[in-house]
Amino acid sequence: MALTNMRLVFVRHGMMSQKLEDFPRINISSVQWSAGTLMATLSVFASGNRADIKSWRRSR
């Protein structure tokens, strides 16, 4: 994840694919974070849309 003065960018590198989410800062109305024992989610609300970025934690 990277935040600049212009945009919020999420990059995910997988074994077989890459995914990029890009949000212009001027369009972001709010951000919400929720975390449980195994999973955390960052929700970005921009221009009437919602994007959920989910992350799974390793259990040890």
Backbone hydrogen bonds, N-H to C=O, Kabsch-Sander energy under -0.5 kcal/mol:
donor,donor_aa,acceptor,acceptor_aa,energy
2,A,9,V,-2.5
4,T,7,R,-2.8
8,L,23,F,-2.9
9,V,2,A,-2.9
10,F,21,E,-2.8
12,R,19,K,-2.9
14,G,12,R,-0.6
14,G,17,S,-3.2
19,K,12,R,-2.3
21,E,10,F,-2.8
23,F,8,L,-2.8
25,R,6,M,-2.2
27,N,24,P,-1.5
28,I,24,P,-0.6
28,I,25,R,-0.9
29,S,45,F,-3.0
30,S,45,F,-1.4
32,Q,43,S,-2.9
34,S,41,T,-2.4
36,G,39,M,-3.1
40,A,55,S,-2.3
41,T,34,S,-3.2
42,L,53,I,-2.6
43,S,32,Q,-3.4
43,S,41,T,-0.5
44,V,51,A,-2.8
45,F,30,S,-2.8
45,F,43,S,-0.5
46,A,44,V,-0.6
46,A,49,N,-2.2
47,S,27,N,-1.7
49,N,46,A,-2.2
51,A,44,V,-2.4
53,I,42,L,-2.9
53,I,51,A,-0.5
54,K,52,D,-0.6
55,S,40,A,-2.6
57,R,38,L,-2.2
